[in-house]
């Protein structure tokens, strides 16, 4: 049985690369929900947040239903 648990920083990078988190704030929420402590202290600093932000932007995949509605749904064609 594997009892290995990644550090807070390792897990933050895993989440950023996974495409599940859109922002660093999303990562922090997920880490806290997973039971990590001192998340804000460990993910502090411009270099750390910048690197995580970049990974989030490169990898984020919006869940189905979060895409903006197509113009045909929101635009009824009425010019009033």
C-alpha positions, 0 to 999 in steps of 0.5 A: 500500500502506498502512503506517499502524499505529495507536498503542497507545492508538488500537488499544486503543480499536479493540479495546475498541469491537470487542467482541472484548475482555472486559477491559482485560487482554484488550486488553493481551494482544492488543496485546502479541500484535500486537507493540506495546511498552510496553503497560502504560506506555501504558495506565496510569491510572484515566481510561484504564483506566476508559474502556477498561473501560466500552467493553469492557462496552458492546461485548463479545460472548461467543464461541459456547460461552462462554455459561453452560449452560442450567438444564436441562443443569446441573439434573437435576431431582433434589432430593437 
